[in-house]
Amino acid sequence: MDRPDRPLSKHGIALVQLIETREFGPVVVTKLLKGEDQIVSECPVMVADTTKPQLFGSALTYARRYALAAIVGISADEDDDA
């Protein structure tokens, strides 16, 4: 299976996703980098209880997936997990 960042790296674009904390809770900070240029987006991690690792991990995975899709302007794969 191809990694989702291959089309980006093929064009010299790096993808970075970090977890940061804001006053309202955790966010995924997604960055596209090329040379000195960058595009940055923040997506809140929507989880009721951040102290439960499995719930937080699941919410983080969804936030990363949707943040990536949004920043590159594509739709995420259909979710059949629910």
Order of alpha helices (4+ residues) and beta strands (2+ residues): alpha-beta-beta-beta-alpha
